[in-house]
Amino acid sequence: MSATTHTVVVRPSSVFSTEKKKGGAALLTSAAVTALAGVSTATTVSAVLDILSEVVEADCVVTTNSIGRATSVDNT
C-alpha cells in the first residue's frame, strides 16, 4: 500500500465576481463609494473585495416578490 499527498488550495468564500452575469454589473451603493474613497496603498485587496462583496450580496437579496433585480407580480 502506498500513500500520496496532494497540494490543497484554500480559497475564502466570497460572493464577489467580475463576471457581469454573476454580479459584476451591480451598482455601487453610497456606502461602498464612501468605503472605497478611504482605500489607500495600506489597504489590502481582501478589504476591497469585502466592500465589493457586500455590494454584490445586496444586489442578490431575495424577498417575497423578488430575487436580485428580478421582480414578480401576483396577477390572481
All heavy atoms as TSV, in Angstrom:
chain	resi	resn	atom	element	x	y	z
A	1	MET	N	N	0.846	-1.162	0.000
A	1	MET	CA	C	0.000	0.000	0.000
A	1	MET	C	C	0.899	1.235	0.000
A	1	MET	O	O	1.922	1.264	0.656
A	1	MET	CB	C	-0.883	-0.004	1.262
A	1	MET	CG	C	-1.896	1.101	1.237
A	1	MET	SD	S	-2.891	1.242	2.733
A	1	MET	CE	C	-3.810	-0.254	2.743
A	2	SER	N	N	0.481	2.259	-0.768
A	2	SER	CA	C	1.267	3.488	-0.795
A	2	SER	C	C	0.356	4.688	-0.563
A	2	SER	O	O	-0.828	4.652	-0.876
A	2	SER	CB	C	1.996	3.636	-2.126
A	2	SER	OG	O	1.063	3.730	-3.175
A	3	ALA	N	N	0.914	5.701	-0.006
A	3	ALA	CA	C	0.160	6.922	0.280
A	3	ALA	C	C	0.600	8.020	-0.675
A	3	ALA	O	O	1.758	8.053	-1.106
A	3	ALA	CB	C	0.396	7.361	1.717
A	4	THR	N	N	-0.321	8.884	-1.012
A	4	THR	CA	C	0.010	10.025	-1.865
A	4	THR	C	C	-0.367	11.308	-1.157
A	4	THR	O	O	-1.255	11.322	-0.301
A	4	THR	CB	C	-0.734	9.954	-3.216
A	4	THR	OG1	O	-2.136	9.972	-2.968
A	4	THR	CG2	C	-0.369	8.697	-3.984
A	5	THR	N	N	0.303	12.357	-1.511
A	5	THR	CA	C	-0.040	13.663	-0.944
A	5	THR	C	C	-0.446	14.592	-2.073
A	5	THR	O	O	0.003	14.455	-3.217
A	5	THR	CB	C	1.156	14.281	-0.188
A	5	THR	OG1	O	2.244	14.430	-1.101
A	5	THR	CG2	C	1.581	13.403	0.974
A	6	HIS	N	N	-1.304	15.534	-1.756
A	6	HIS	CA	C	-1.791	16.496	-2.739
A	6	HIS	C	C	-1.718	17.894	-2.145
A	6	HIS	O	O	-1.950	18.086	-0.955
A	6	HIS	CB	C	-3.244	16.193	-3.118
A	6	HIS	CG	C	-3.425	14.818	-3.682
A	6	HIS	ND1	N	-3.190	14.522	-5.000
A	6	HIS	CD2	C	-3.808	13.660	-3.107
A	6	HIS	CE1	C	-3.420	13.238	-5.211
A	6	HIS	NE2	N	-3.805	12.692	-4.068
A	7	THR	N	N	-1.420	18.843	-2.978
A	7	THR	CA	C	-1.414	20.231	-2.552
A	7	THR	C	C	-2.844	20.742	-2.541
A	7	THR	O	O	-3.609	20.505	-3.478
A	7	THR	CB	C	-0.571	21.093	-3.512
A	7	THR	OG1	O	0.735	20.546	-3.566
A	7	THR	CG2	C	-0.513	22.523	-3.053
A	8	VAL	N	N	-3.210	21.411	-1.480
A	8	VAL	CA	C	-4.559	21.932	-1.346
A	8	VAL	C	C	-4.511	23.451	-1.459
A	8	VAL	O	O	-3.676	24.104	-0.849
A	8	VAL	CB	C	-5.167	21.535	0.025
A	8	VAL	CG1	C	-6.535	22.152	0.202
A	8	VAL	CG2	C	-5.222	20.034	0.147
A	9	VAL	N	N	-5.415	23.995	-2.261
A	9	VAL	CA	C	-5.528	25.442	-2.382
A	9	VAL	C	C	-6.743	25.861	-1.568
A	9	VAL	O	O	-7.867	25.424	-1.838
A	9	VAL	CB	C	-5.701	25.868	-3.848
A	9	VAL	CG1	C	-5.902	27.372	-3.952
A	9	VAL	CG2	C	-4.511	25.417	-4.668
A	10	VAL	N	N	-6.529	26.675	-0.563
A	10	VAL	CA	C	-7.625	27.139	0.287
A	10	VAL	C	C	-8.039	28.523	-0.187
A	10	VAL	O	O	-7.224	29.438	-0.221
A	10	VAL	CB	C	-7.199	27.184	1.768
A	10	VAL	CG1	C	-8.337	27.697	2.628
A	10	VAL	CG2	C	-6.732	25.818	2.216
A	11	ARG	N	N	-9.293	28.647	-0.550
A	11	ARG	CA	C	-9.816	29.928	-1.011
A	11	ARG	C	C	-10.961	30.344	-0.101
A	11	ARG	O	O	-11.840	29.537	0.202
A	11	ARG	CB	C	-10.306	29.814	-2.440
A	11	ARG	CG	C	-9.204	29.508	-3.408
A	11	ARG	CD	C	-9.702	29.513	-4.834
A	11	ARG	NE	N	-8.589	29.250	-5.717
A	11	ARG	CZ	C	-8.587	28.340	-6.663
A	11	ARG	NH1	N	-9.643	27.613	-6.880
A	11	ARG	NH2	N	-7.534	28.173	-7.421
A	12	PRO	N	N	-10.969	31.606	0.318
A	12	PRO	CA	C	-12.074	32.071	1.155
A	12	PRO	C	C	-13.359	32.165	0.330
A	12	PRO	O	O	-13.308	32.371	-0.878
A	12	PRO	CB	C	-11.617	33.456	1.615
A	12	PRO	CG	C	-10.664	33.897	0.563
A	12	PRO	CD	C	-10.001	32.642	0.057
A	13	SER	N	N	-14.466	31.971	0.991
A	13	SER	CA	C	-15.732	32.106	0.289
A	13	SER	C	C	-16.002	33.581	0.044
A	13	SER	O	O	-15.680	34.442	0.859
A	13	SER	CB	C	-16.866	31.496	1.098
A	13	SER	OG	O	-17.004	32.174	2.319
A	14	SER	N	N	-16.562	33.879	-1.090
A	14	SER	CA	C	-16.850	35.264	-1.450
A	14	SER	C	C	-17.951	35.272	-2.488
A	14	SER	O	O	-18.017	34.388	-3.334
A	14	SER	CB	C	-15.604	35.942	-2.009
A	14	SER	OG	O	-15.911	37.218	-2.508
A	15	VAL	N	N	-18.794	36.279	-2.452
A	15	VAL	CA	C	-19.811	36.418	-3.487
A	15	VAL	C	C	-19.296	37.291	-4.616
A	15	VAL	O	O	-19.983	37.538	-5.586
A	15	VAL	CB	C	-21.119	37.025	-2.924
A	15	VAL	CG1	C	-21.712	36.124	-1.882
A	15	VAL	CG2	C	-20.881	38.408	-2.356
A	16	PHE	N	N	-18.063	37.766	-4.495
A	16	PHE	CA	C	-17.518	38.677	-5.489
A	16	PHE	C	C	-17.174	37.959	-6.784
A	16	PHE	O	O	-16.578	36.899	-6.794
A	16	PHE	CB	C	-16.264	39.371	-4.951
A	16	PHE	CG	C	-15.660	40.314	-5.946
A	16	PHE	CD1	C	-16.259	41.525	-6.212
A	16	PHE	CD2	C	-14.520	39.979	-6.630
A	16	PHE	CE1	C	-15.720	42.388	-7.143
A	16	PHE	CE2	C	-13.970	40.835	-7.554
A	16	PHE	CZ	C	-14.566	42.052	-7.822
A	17	SER	N	N	-17.573	38.547	-7.898
A	17	SER	CA	C	-17.232	38.041	-9.214
A	17	SER	C	C	-17.149	39.223	-10.163
A	17	SER	O	O	-17.954	40.140	-10.095
A	17	SER	CB	C	-18.286	37.060	-9.717
A	17	SER	OG	O	-18.008	36.690	-11.054
A	18	THR	N	N	-16.178	39.182	-11.065
A	18	THR	CA	C	-16.066	40.247	-12.059
A	18	THR	C	C	-16.941	39.980	-13.275
A	18	THR	O	O	-17.065	40.836	-14.139
A	18	THR	CB	C	-14.609	40.402	-12.521
A	18	THR	OG1	O	-14.147	39.149	-13.021
A	18	THR	CG2	C	-13.722	40.870	-11.385
A	19	GLU	N	N	-17.553	38.813	-13.337
A	19	GLU	CA	C	-18.425	38.493	-14.460
A	19	GLU	C	C	-19.747	39.229	-14.308
A	19	GLU	O	O	-20.390	39.174	-13.264
A	19	GLU	CB	C	-18.691	36.990	-14.525
A	19	GLU	CG	C	-17.462	36.176	-14.851
A	19	GLU	CD	C	-17.797	34.700	-14.951
A	19	GLU	OE1	O	-18.756	34.357	-15.665
A	19	GLU	OE2	O	-17.110	33.909	-14.297
A	20	LYS	N	N	-20.182	39.909	-15.354
A	20	LYS	CA	C	-21.416	40.688	-15.291
A	20	LYS	C	C	-22.623	39.822	-14.941
A	20	LYS	O	O	-23.474	40.226	-14.173
A	20	LYS	CB	C	-21.650	41.431	-16.600
A	20	LYS	CG	C	-20.708	42.579	-16.784
A	20	LYS	CD	C	-21.042	43.367	-18.034
A	20	LYS	CE	C	-20.066	44.515	-18.171
A	20	LYS	NZ	N	-20.350	45.317	-19.346
A	21	LYS	N	N	-22.674	38.609	-15.480
A	21	LYS	CA	C	-23.820	37.748	-15.213
A	21	LYS	C	C	-23.841	37.223	-13.790
A	21	LYS	O	O	-24.831	36.703	-13.326
A	21	LYS	CB	C	-23.886	36.593	-16.209
A	21	LYS	CG	C	-22.729	35.613	-16.082
A	21	LYS	CD	C	-22.844	34.528	-17.122
A	21	LYS	CE	C	-21.671	33.572	-16.994
A	21	LYS	NZ	N	-21.720	32.513	-17.978
A	22	LYS	N	N	-22.714	37.365	-13.068
A	22	LYS	CA	C	-22.647	36.886	-11.694
A	22	LYS	C	C	-22.498	38.019	-10.689
A	22	LYS	O	O	-21.995	37.828	-9.599
A	22	LYS	CB	C	-21.477	35.910	-11.541
A	22	LYS	CG	C	-21.641	34.642	-12.341
A	22	LYS	CD	C	-20.479	33.712	-12.126
A	22	LYS	CE	C	-20.625	32.452	-12.955
A	22	LYS	NZ	N	-19.461	31.595	-12.817
A	23	GLY	N	N	-22.908	39.217	-11.057
A	23	GLY	CA	C	-22.871	40.316	-10.109
A	23	GLY	C	C	-21.937	41.448	-10.472
A	23	GLY	O	O	-21.922	42.469	-9.811
A	24	GLY	N	N	-21.155	41.278	-11.523
A	24	GLY	CA	C	-20.236	42.331	-11.920
A	24	GLY	C	C	-20.931	43.581	-12.406
A	24	GLY	O	O	-20.318	44.636	-12.523
A	25	ALA	N	N	-22.226	43.498	-12.683
A	25	ALA	CA	C	-22.983	44.654	-13.154
A	25	ALA	C	C	-23.714	45.361	-12.013
A	25	ALA	O	O	-24.454	46.318	-12.248
A	25	ALA	CB	C	-23.984	44.221	-14.221
A	26	ALA	N	N	-23.525	44.920	-10.789
A	26	ALA	CA	C	-24.191	45.540	-9.639
A	26	ALA	C	C	-23.708	46.984	-9.489
A	26	ALA	O	O	-22.530	47.274	-9.661
A	26	ALA	CB	C	-23.890	44.758	-8.365
A	27	LEU	N	N	-24.629	47.869	-9.185
A	27	LEU	CA	C	-24.284	49.278	-8.997
A	27	LEU	C	C	-23.716	49.496	-7.598
A	27	LEU	O	O	-24.191	48.903	-6.631
A	27	LEU	CB	C	-25.515	50.153	-9.199
A	27	LEU	CG	C	-26.137	50.083	-10.593
A	27	LEU	CD1	C	-27.429	50.882	-10.635
A	27	LEU	CD2	C	-25.160	50.578	-11.638
A	28	LEU	N	N	-22.718	50.349	-7.502
A	28	LEU	CA	C	-22.138	50.667	-6.197
A	28	LEU	C	C	-23.137	51.439	-5.349
A	28	LEU	O	O	-23.850	52.308	-5.851
A	28	LEU	CB	C	-20.871	51.506	-6.367
A	28	LEU	CG	C	-19.679	50.818	-7.006
A	28	LEU	CD1	C	-18.551	51.816	-7.208
A	28	LEU	CD2	C	-19.201	49.656	-6.161
A	29	THR	N	N	-23.192	51.115	-4.083
A	29	THR	CA	C	-24.030	51.849	-3.146
A	29	THR	C	C	-23.244	53.048	-2.622
A	29	THR	O	O	-22.017	53.116	-2.778
A	29	THR	CB	C	-24.421	50.955	-1.950
A	29	THR	OG1	O	-23.216	50.586	-1.264
A	29	THR	CG2	C	-25.167	49.713	-2.393
A	30	SER	N	N	-23.942	53.982	-2.011
A	30	SER	CA	C	-23.242	55.152	-1.456
A	30	SER	C	C	-22.278	54.726	-0.355
A	30	SER	O	O	-21.194	55.305	-0.209
A	30	SER	CB	C	-24.239	56.188	-0.940
A	30	SER	OG	O	-25.066	55.630	0.055
A	31	ALA	N	N	-22.643	53.701	0.404
A	31	ALA	CA	C	-21.751	53.199	1.456
A	31	ALA	C	C	-20.475	52.618	0.850
A	31	ALA	O	O	-19.377	52.819	1.375
A	31	ALA	CB	C	-22.466	52.147	2.297
A	32	ALA	N	N	-20.613	51.906	-0.275
A	32	ALA	CA	C	-19.447	51.327	-0.931
A	32	ALA	C	C	-18.546	52.421	-1.501
A	32	ALA	O	O	-17.319	52.338	-1.389
A	32	ALA	CB	C	-19.877	50.374	-2.035
A	33	VAL	N	N	-19.136	53.440	-2.090
A	33	VAL	CA	C	-18.350	54.553	-2.636
A	33	VAL	C	C	-17.574	55.240	-1.521
A	33	VAL	O	O	-16.390	55.547	-1.670
A	33	VAL	CB	C	-19.266	55.555	-3.384
A	33	VAL	CG1	C	-18.498	56.814	-3.749
A	33	VAL	CG2	C	-19.859	54.905	-4.619
A	34	THR	N	N	-18.240	55.445	-0.384
A	34	THR	CA	C	-17.562	56.056	0.763
A	34	THR	C	C	-16.418	55.184	1.247
A	34	THR	O	O	-15.316	55.671	1.515
A	34	THR	CB	C	-18.570	56.294	1.912
A	34	THR	OG1	O	-19.609	57.148	1.433
A	34	THR	CG2	C	-17.903	56.919	3.115
A	35	ALA	N	N	-16.671	53.877	1.355
A	35	ALA	CA	C	-15.634	52.954	1.819
A	35	ALA	C	C	-14.465	52.897	0.839
A	35	ALA	O	O	-13.302	52.889	1.244
A	35	ALA	CB	C	-16.224	51.561	2.027
A	36	LEU	N	N	-14.769	52.889	-0.452
A	36	LEU	CA	C	-13.708	52.835	-1.453
A	36	LEU	C	C	-12.917	54.139	-1.505
A	36	LEU	O	O	-11.735	54.135	-1.853
A	36	LEU	CB	C	-14.284	52.494	-2.829
A	36	LEU	CG	C	-14.806	51.068	-2.981
A	36	LEU	CD1	C	-15.564	50.910	-4.291
A	36	LEU	CD2	C	-13.672	50.064	-2.885
A	37	ALA	N	N	-13.545	55.242	-1.143
A	37	ALA	CA	C	-12.834	56.525	-1.104
A	37	ALA	C	C	-11.737	56.509	-0.044
A	37	ALA	O	O	-10.755	57.243	-0.144
A	37	ALA	CB	C	-13.809	57.659	-0.837
A	38	GLY	N	N	-11.895	55.663	0.956
A	38	GLY	CA	C	-10.913	55.560	2.017
A	38	GLY	C	C	-9.783	54.570	1.735
A	38	GLY	O	O	-8.909	54.368	2.560
A	39	VAL	N	N	-9.803	53.984	0.546
A	39	VAL	CA	C	-8.776	53.000	0.185
A	39	VAL	C	C	-7.441	53.710	-0.054
A	39	VAL	O	O	-7.391	54.770	-0.671
A	39	VAL	CB	C	-9.205	52.219	-1.080
A	39	VAL	CG1	C	-8.083	51.371	-1.627
A	39	VAL	CG2	C	-10.419	51.359	-0.776
A	40	SER	N	N	-6.395	53.117	0.448
A	40	SER	CA	C	-5.043	53.663	0.240
A	40	SER	C	C	-4.095	52.521	-0.091
A	40	SER	O	O	-4.514	51.356	-0.182
A	40	SER	CB	C	-4.564	54.378	1.508
A	40	SER	OG	O	-4.290	53.428	2.520
A	41	THR	N	N	-2.836	52.839	-0.218
A	41	THR	CA	C	-1.852	51.792	-0.506
A	41	THR	C	C	-1.663	50.848	0.671
A	41	THR	O	O	-1.094	49.772	0.511
A	41	THR	CB	C	-0.494	52.410	-0.888
A	41	THR	OG1	O	-0.070	53.270	0.173
A	41	THR	CG2	C	-0.593	53.188	-2.183
A	42	ALA	N	N	-2.165	51.230	1.827
A	42	ALA	CA	C	-2.081	50.361	3.002
A	42	ALA	C	C	-3.268	49.397	3.088
A	42	ALA	O	O	-3.277	48.494	3.904
A	42	ALA	CB	C	-2.010	51.203	4.271
A	43	THR	N	N	-4.272	49.603	2.234
A	43	THR	CA	C	-5.465	48.761	2.230
A	43	THR	C	C	-5.164	47.457	1.495
A	43	THR	O	O	-4.554	47.460	0.432
A	43	THR	CB	C	-6.628	49.480	1.524
A	43	THR	OG1	O	-6.818	50.759	2.117
A	43	THR	CG2	C	-7.920	48.681	1.636
A	44	THR	N	N	-5.622	46.358	2.072
A	44	THR	CA	C	-5.396	45.055	1.433
A	44	THR	C	C	-6.439	44.804	0.338
A	44	THR	O	O	-7.535	45.373	0.362
A	44	THR	CB	C	-5.481	43.915	2.458
A	44	THR	OG1	O	-6.808	43.862	2.980
A	44	THR	CG2	C	-4.468	44.099	3.579
A	45	VAL	N	N	-6.079	43.963	-0.591
A	45	VAL	CA	C	-7.015	43.558	-1.638
A	45	VAL	C	C	-8.218	42.877	-1.003
A	45	VAL	O	O	-9.362	43.069	-1.427
A	45	VAL	CB	C	-6.322	42.622	-2.658
A	45	VAL	CG1	C	-7.323	42.012	-3.621
A	45	VAL	CG2	C	-5.239	43.375	-3.406
A	46	SER	N	N	-7.973	42.108	0.034
A	46	SER	CA	C	-9.054	41.423	0.736
A	46	SER	C	C	-10.083	42.417	1.272
A	46	SER	O	O	-11.294	42.174	1.179
A	46	SER	CB	C	-8.480	40.589	1.881
A	46	SER	OG	O	-9.511	39.960	2.594
A	47	ALA	N	N	-9.620	43.530	1.806
A	47	ALA	CA	C	-10.533	44.537	2.339
A	47	ALA	C	C	-11.381	45.150	1.227
A	47	ALA	O	O	-12.582	45.378	1.397
A	47	ALA	CB	C	-9.758	45.620	3.074
A	48	VAL	N	N	-10.773	45.393	0.075
A	48	VAL	CA	C	-11.518	45.944	-1.061
A	48	VAL	C	C	-12.532	44.926	-1.570
A	48	VAL	O	O	-13.678	45.268	-1.870
A	48	VAL	CB	C	-10.553	46.382	-2.185
A	48	VAL	CG1	C	-11.321	46.791	-3.431
A	48	VAL	CG2	C	-9.659	47.514	-1.699
A	49	LEU	N	N	-12.126	43.660	-1.654
A	49	LEU	CA	C	-13.057	42.621	-2.093
A	49	LEU	C	C	-14.221	42.465	-1.121
A	49	LEU	O	O	-15.345	42.178	-1.535
A	49	LEU	CB	C	-12.322	41.291	-2.272
A	49	LEU	CG	C	-11.360	41.227	-3.455
A	49	LEU	CD1	C	-10.625	39.891	-3.466
A	49	LEU	CD2	C	-12.076	41.450	-4.768
A	50	ASP	N	N	-13.978	42.673	0.169
A	50	ASP	CA	C	-15.062	42.632	1.154
A	50	ASP	C	C	-16.096	43.712	0.860
A	50	ASP	O	O	-17.305	43.471	0.937
A	50	ASP	CB	C	-14.521	42.806	2.575
A	50	ASP	CG	C	-13.806	41.564	3.090
A	50	ASP	OD1	O	-13.984	40.482	2.499
A	50	ASP	OD2	O	-13.078	41.693	4.087
A	51	ILE	N	N	-15.623	44.908	0.521
A	51	ILE	CA	C	-16.535	46.015	0.194
A	51	ILE	C	C	-17.353	45.652	-1.036
A	51	ILE	O	O	-18.583	45.797	-1.049
A	51	ILE	CB	C	-15.749	47.320	-0.053
A	51	ILE	CG1	C	-15.039	47.776	1.221
A	51	ILE	CG2	C	-16.672	48.421	-0.585
A	51	ILE	CD1	C	-13.990	48.855	0.999
A	52	LEU	N	N	-16.685	45.161	-2.067
A	52	LEU	CA	C	-17.377	44.812	-3.302
A	52	LEU	C	C	-18.300	43.608	-3.115
A	52	LEU	O	O	-19.382	43.550	-3.708
A	52	LEU	CB	C	-16.359	44.538	-4.407
A	52	LEU	CG	C	-15.496	45.746	-4.795
A	52	LEU	CD1	C	-14.452	45.342	-5.823
A	52	LEU	CD2	C	-16.343	46.892	-5.300
A	53	SER	N	N	-17.916	42.667	-2.272
A	53	SER	CA	C	-18.764	41.508	-1.988
A	53	SER	C	C	-20.079	41.927	-1.338
A	53	SER	O	O	-21.135	41.368	-1.635
A	53	SER	CB	C	-18.037	40.514	-1.084
A	53	SER	OG	O	-17.018	39.865	-1.785
A	54	GLU	N	N	-20.014	42.926	-0.466
A	54	GLU	CA	C	-21.237	43.425	0.181
A	54	GLU	C	C	-22.187	44.015	-0.855
A	54	GLU	O	O	-23.404	43.847	-0.762
A	54	GLU	CB	C	-20.890	44.459	1.241
A	54	GLU	CG	C	-20.247	43.862	2.474
A	54	GLU	CD	C	-19.863	44.907	3.509
A	54	GLU	OE1	O	-20.356	46.053	3.418
A	54	GLU	OE2	O	-19.066	44.578	4.407
A	55	VAL	N	N	-21.642	44.701	-1.863
A	55	VAL	CA	C	-22.472	45.281	-2.916
A	55	VAL	C	C	-23.155	44.183	-3.717
A	55	VAL	O	O	-24.363	44.239	-3.966
A	55	VAL	CB	C	-21.628	46.182	-3.848
A	55	VAL	CG1	C	-22.433	46.626	-5.052
A	55	VAL	CG2	C	-21.095	47.384	-3.089
A	56	VAL	N	N	-22.391	43.171	-4.104
A	56	VAL	CA	C	-22.951	42.071	-4.896
A	56	VAL	C	C	-23.975	41.290	-4.078
A	56	VAL	O	O	-25.031	40.922	-4.577
A	56	VAL	CB	C	-21.829	41.142	-5.420
A	56	VAL	CG1	C	-22.407	39.918	-6.109
A	56	VAL	CG2	C	-20.922	41.912	-6.362
A	57	GLU	N	N	-23.683	41.065	-2.810
A	57	GLU	CA	C	-24.619	40.349	-1.946
A	57	GLU	C	C	-25.930	41.120	-1.817
A	57	GLU	O	O	-27.010	40.538	-1.908
A	57	GLU	CB	C	-24.002	40.137	-0.568
A	57	GLU	CG	C	-24.875	39.330	0.370
A	57	GLU	CD	C	-24.214	39.094	1.719
A	57	GLU	OE1	O	-23.065	39.513	1.924
A	57	GLU	OE2	O	-24.870	38.485	2.571
A	58	ALA	N	N	-25.840	42.427	-1.630
A	58	ALA	CA	C	-27.049	43.252	-1.516
A	58	ALA	C	C	-27.847	43.242	-2.814
A	58	ALA	O	O	-29.071	43.358	-2.799
A	58	ALA	CB	C	-26.668	44.681	-1.134
A	59	ASP	N	N	-27.160	43.079	-3.945
A	59	ASP	CA	C	-27.822	43.055	-5.247
A	59	ASP	C	C	-28.557	41.737	-5.488
A	59	ASP	O	O	-29.359	41.639	-6.396
A	59	ASP	CB	C	-26.780	43.281	-6.348
A	59	ASP	CG	C	-27.400	43.653	-7.672
A	59	ASP	OD1	O	-28.226	44.584	-7.693
A	59	ASP	OD2	O	-27.059	43.013	-8.681
A	60	CYS	N	N	-28.305	40.736	-4.658
A	60	CYS	CA	C	-28.901	39.410	-4.841
A	60	CYS	C	C	-29.910	39.053	-3.749
A	60	CYS	O	O	-30.237	37.894	-3.561
A	60	CYS	CB	C	-27.797	38.353	-4.865
A	60	CYS	SG	S	-26.656	38.548	-6.214
A	61	VAL	N	N	-30.395	40.046	-3.040
A	61	VAL	CA	C	-31.324	39.802	-1.933
A	61	VAL	C	C	-32.616	39.160	-2.446
A	61	VAL	O	O	-33.129	39.533	-3.496
A	61	VAL	CB	C	-31.640	41.131	-1.199
A	61	VAL	CG1	C	-32.785	40.969	-0.226
A	61	VAL	CG2	C	-30.399	41.625	-0.483
A	62	VAL	N	N	-33.117	38.203	-1.698
A	62	VAL	CA	C	-34.366	37.523	-2.043
A	62	VAL	C	C	-35.456	38.007	-1.090
A	62	VAL	O	O	-35.287	38.001	0.123
A	62	VAL	CB	C	-34.214	35.988	-1.917
A	62	VAL	CG1	C	-35.535	35.290	-2.178
A	62	VAL	CG2	C	-33.128	35.486	-2.840
A	63	THR	N	N	-36.563	38.472	-1.660
A	63	THR	CA	C	-37.726	38.898	-0.869
A	63	THR	C	C	-38.938	38.090	-1.321
A	63	THR	O	O	-38.813	37.182	-2.142
A	63	THR	CB	C	-38.010	40.408	-1.044
A	63	THR	OG1	O	-38.407	40.654	-2.402
A	63	THR	CG2	C	-36.796	41.252	-0.697
A	64	THR	N	N	-40.112	38.445	-0.840
A	64	THR	CA	C	-41.310	37.688	-1.196
A	64	THR	C	C	-41.673	37.814	-2.667
A	64	THR	O	O	-42.315	36.932	-3.218
A	64	THR	CB	C	-42.512	38.147	-0.352
A	64	THR	OG1	O	-42.685	39.550	-0.521
A	64	THR	CG2	C	-42.309	37.812	1.107
A	65	ASN	N	N	-41.258	38.910	-3.327
A	65	ASN	CA	C	-41.596	39.051	-4.745
A	65	ASN	C	C	-40.391	39.416	-5.616
A	65	ASN	O	O	-40.559	39.935	-6.714
A	65	ASN	CB	C	-42.705	40.080	-4.936
A	65	ASN	CG	C	-42.256	41.488	-4.599
A	65	ASN	OD1	O	-41.322	41.672	-3.843
A	65	ASN	ND2	N	-42.924	42.472	-5.176
A	66	SER	N	N	-39.186	39.152	-5.128
A	66	SER	CA	C	-38.023	39.453	-5.962
A	66	SER	C	C	-36.836	38.548	-5.619
A	66	SER	O	O	-36.713	38.042	-4.506
A	66	SER	CB	C	-37.594	40.908	-5.781
A	66	SER	OG	O	-37.088	41.116	-4.491
A	67	ILE	N	N	-36.003	38.373	-6.627
A	67	ILE	CA	C	-34.718	37.704	-6.468
A	67	ILE	C	C	-33.714	38.597	-7.181
A	67	ILE	O	O	-33.755	38.712	-8.413
A	67	ILE	CB	C	-34.706	36.287	-7.080
A	67	ILE	CG1	C	-35.739	35.394	-6.404
A	67	ILE	CG2	C	-33.327	35.680	-6.998
A	67	ILE	CD1	C	-35.896	34.027	-7.035
A	68	GLY	N	N	-32.866	39.248	-6.410
A	68	GLY	CA	C	-31.950	40.206	-7.011
A	68	GLY	C	C	-32.720	41.346	-7.623
A	68	GLY	O	O	-33.586	41.953	-7.006
A	69	ARG	N	N	-32.464	41.638	-8.906
A	69	ARG	CA	C	-33.165	42.729	-9.591
A	69	ARG	C	C	-34.437	42.250	-10.293
A	69	ARG	O	O	-35.171	43.069	-10.837
A	69	ARG	CB	C	-32.230	43.368	-10.623
A	69	ARG	CG	C	-31.157	44.210	-9.962
A	69	ARG	CD	C	-30.261	44.855	-10.995
A	69	ARG	NE	N	-28.908	44.403	-10.712
A	69	ARG	CZ	C	-27.983	44.206	-11.616
A	69	ARG	NH1	N	-28.232	44.418	-12.867
A	69	ARG	NH2	N	-26.794	43.796	-11.268
A	70	ALA	N	N	-34.692	40.954	-10.282
A	70	ALA	CA	C	-35.888	40.421	-10.924
A	70	ALA	C	C	-37.056	40.459	-9.944
A	70	ALA	O	O	-36.933	40.058	-8.790
A	70	ALA	CB	C	-35.640	38.979	-11.368
A	71	THR	N	N	-38.199	40.959	-10.399
A	71	THR	CA	C	-39.385	41.026	-9.541
A	71	THR	C	C	-40.539	40.286	-10.207
A	71	THR	O	O	-40.552	40.072	-11.417
A	71	THR	CB	C	-39.814	42.481	-9.283
A	71	THR	OG1	O	-40.089	43.109	-10.523
A	71	THR	CG2	C	-38.743	43.248	-8.550
A	72	SER	N	N	-41.497	39.905	-9.394
A	72	SER	CA	C	-42.684	39.241	-9.907
A	72	SER	C	C	-43.925	39.927	-9.349
A	72	SER	O	O	-43.881	40.585	-8.313
A	72	SER	CB	C	-42.694	37.765	-9.520
A	72	SER	OG	O	-42.814	37.647	-8.116
A	73	VAL	N	N	-45.015	39.761	-10.065
A	73	VAL	CA	C	-46.290	40.337	-9.652
A	73	VAL	C	C	-47.312	39.227	-9.624
A	73	VAL	O	O	-47.428	38.451	-10.576
A	73	VAL	CB	C	-46.746	41.450	-10.632
A	73	VAL	CG1	C	-48.097	41.996	-10.223
A	73	VAL	CG2	C	-45.707	42.552	-10.709
A	74	ASP	N	N	-48.069	39.139	-8.550
A	74	ASP	CA	C	-49.120	38.141	-8.443
A	74	ASP	C	C	-50.360	38.679	-9.143
A	74	ASP	O	O	-50.970	39.659	-8.696
A	74	ASP	CB	C	-49.403	37.843	-6.975
A	74	ASP	CG	C	-50.397	36.716	-6.807
A	74	ASP	OD1	O	-50.840	36.134	-7.818
A	74	ASP	OD2	O	-50.732	36.411	-5.648
A	75	ASN	N	N	-50.736	38.067	-10.235
A	75	ASN	CA	C	-51.882	38.542	-11.027
A	75	ASN	C	C	-53.172	37.787	-10.724
A	75	ASN	O	O	-54.060	37.734	-11.555
A	75	ASN	CB	C	-51.574	38.427	-12.525
A	75	ASN	CG	C	-50.590	39.468	-12.967
A	75	ASN	OD1	O	-50.580	40.584	-12.468
A	75	ASN	ND2	N	-49.752	39.113	-13.921
A	76	THR	N	N	-53.298	37.201	-9.545
A	76	THR	CA	C	-54.513	36.456	-9.242
A	76	THR	C	C	-55.615	37.344	-8.762
A	76	THR	O	O	-55.487	38.442	-8.398
A	76	THR	CB	C	-54.241	35.384	-8.176
A	76	THR	OG1	O	-53.697	36.025	-7.018
A	76	THR	CG2	C	-53.307	34.350	-8.697
